Every structure is written in C-alpha cells, then in structure tokens.
C-alpha cells in the first residue's frame, strides 16, 4: 500500500486552546470548571489565553474534571507515530 501520503499537521493547537476545546466539548463554562476543580476562574482564563503556565498538578486536576488524559492538555499537537522507537 504505497498509494497514500502520511497526513501532515495543518493546525497547531496551544496548551491553552486544548484546555478551552476540552472544556467546551464538556459544555462547561470557566466558572463551572472552576467549581469542579477549585482552580480560580481567573487562573483558568489565564491558562486558556496562554498567559499562565498550565503546570503538571493543574493539568492532572483539569484532566480529571475534563475526563481526559493529562497529555491531551499538555501535548496537544504531539503525534505518537512521530515518536522515536525506544
């Protein structure tokens, strides 16, 4: 099967955008997510606008609330197929 081309990344998604996208897919407002996580709404806004670093602990907290793996938030553009073999 040599009649195909590997897909190329056409859109870059930032960490903040990945948080916003996952939040919106769950139909949550920033206020809703703040209540679920204990992270202030102003901090969530800063994360989504890439003004505040997500950090490991916040990524874990948000991932639990958004029902996803933390890597989805921390490495939004990472493709496992591009990873070198171990």
Order of alpha helices (4+ residues) and beta strands (2+ residues): alpha-alpha-alpha-alpha-alpha
